[in-house]
Amino acid sequence: MSDQEMTDKERAEASRKNLQGADFSGKDLSGADLRRGNLANASLSRADLTESRLNYANLSGANLSKAQLSFANLSEAQLSEANLSGADLKEADLSYATLTQADLTATKMDGTNLSAADLRNSISLSCQQIESAIIDKKTKFPDYLQVTWTYVGQYGATFHCKLRPPKQAEKKKANFHDSKLYQQG
């Protein structure tokens, strides 16, 4: 099969180990197996990645804006500084994923598994998104959100999410910085 006869999905799967900076904007990659792939800084804007396997993939700095990621497996994926604005993550698995400094503006998270995900310093994450997702006590949130667990039991858990007043978020950051200095001194 020549390179011209290969579909975008087949091309992506064949070279998944190094797709750094690749442009798959608007392409159909649904069901693609890109596990452990290097897609750092790749352009996947408006791409269809429904049911794709992206677990353990490096998607740092990738543009996934308005991408279709429903039912995708992104567990333990590296999504630091990724642009996920307007993406659809319905029932996607992002357990143990790293989303530090990821842009989550208007990202759909209905049933998204964020168990043990690192969302610290993420941009525009809302309580509405958190409340529609699946989280646990290991999920790490940005300083501007306060999640309070109201019940944790054998059959589930409930929590309350609210925006932290700006002064509290800054104070928490300052206290963390001060305690770090104290430990070093």
C-alpha positions, -999 to +999 in steps of 0.1 A: +000+000+000+015+033-010+016+063+013-011+080-008-035+051-003-032+052+035-059+069+054-050+097+079-058+072+107-035+045+092-007+071+087-011+083+123-010+048+137+020+038+116+041+066+129+025+071+164+058+071+182+068+104+167+040+127+156+054+157+173+041+188+156+020+168+131-011+185+116-043+164+118-067+193+120-102+183+110-091+147+102-110+115+111-089+096+136-118+079+153-108+046+169-071+052+163-045+034+184-020+062+194-011+047+228+023+060+241+025+082+210+044+115+210+019+141+198+035+171+216+026+204+199+005+185+173-025+203+157-056+182+163-081+210+162-116+198+151-102+163+147-125+133+153-107+112+179-139+094+191-130+061+209-093+067+202-067+051+225-044+079+236-034+065+270+001+073+281+004+097+250+024+129+252+000+156+240+018+185+257+011+218+240-012+201+215-041+220+199-072+199+206-096+228+203-131+217+193-118+181+189-142+152+193-128+130+221-160+112+232-152+078+248-115+083+241-089+067+265-065+094+276-056+078+309-022+088+322-018+111+291+004+142+293-018+172+284+002+200+300-004+233+282-028+216+257-056+236+242-088+217+249-111+247+245-145+237+231-134+200+229-160+172+236-147+148+263-180+131+269-173+099+288-136+100+280-111+085+305-086+111+317-078+092+349-043+100+361-038+124+332-018+156+337-036+187+326-015+214+342-020+248+325-044+232+299-070+255+285-104+240+294-126+269+282-161+255+273-148+219+273-177+194+275-170+170+304-203+150+307-192+117+324-155+124+319-134+103+343-110+128+360-101+104+389-066+113+401-062+138+373-039+167+378-058+199+369-036+223+388-032+257+371-056+247+343-074+276+326-111+282+328-121+250+345-156+256+360-176+240+388-202+230+362-176+210+344-164+193+376-199+185+386-207+168+353-175+147+355-163+119+377-138+129+403-122+114+434-102+126+464-070+122+444-081+147+417-060+178+420-078+211+412-066+246+404-063+271+433-093+291+421-117+261+428-126+248+462-140+213+463-154+201+496-164+165+501-197+162+519-201+124+518-178+095+509-192+060+513-192+026+499-217+035+472-204+068+461-195+103+471-209+138+470-191+171+470-196+208+466-176+229+443-173+267+444-150+294+431-125+305+457-124+342+464-094+357+446-077+368+479-079+332+493-064+317+462-035+342+464-031+336+501-030+299+496-003+303+470+017+326+493+014+301+522+026+273+500+056+294+489+064+304+525+062+268+537+085+258+509+110+285+520+108+274+556+115+237+546+146+248+525+160+272+552 
